[in-house]
Amino acid sequence: MSNENRQIVRRVLDEMFAKGNLDAADELIHPDFVNHEAPPGSPQGPEGLKQTTSWLRGLWGDMRADIEDEICEGDKVVARVTMHGHHEGEFLGKSPTGREYAVQQIHIYRFEDGRVIEHWGCRDDLGQALQLGLIGD
């Protein structure tokens, strides 16, 4: 199962976030999916992740995740990634800068019935904002 779960994580990062294939959520994401990183009241399930991914891609364009480390244990996969993107959409009242960013992130995925059912994340939002010139200029 660990190798299968690892491949699913890679497909989520590549197909959904890098390529924008939101329909992949129907295959990869459990109907009862909970994104613990999403703001309170955000839609959940595959449709919620499609909305979140679409919003993020509107802000940051095609996001590429370089996987630095993966730990697979039981029903979980932990991925430490370097996430790359460009500031392409208005964010916090700031117009797009077109600048690139590359920041460290850690994502934890839990699986049930061969699909992702839970997600937790830890991102370097301060580092990203500094790289994009959204603060500190």
Buried (B, 14 or more C-beta within 10 A) or exposed (E): EBEEBBEBBBBBBBBBBBEBEBEBBEEBBBEEBBBEBBEEEEEBBBBBBBBBBEEBBEBBBEBBBEBEEBEBEEBBBBBBBBBBBBBBBEBEEBEBBEEEBBBBBBBBBBBEEEBBBBBBBEBBEEEBBBBBEBEEE
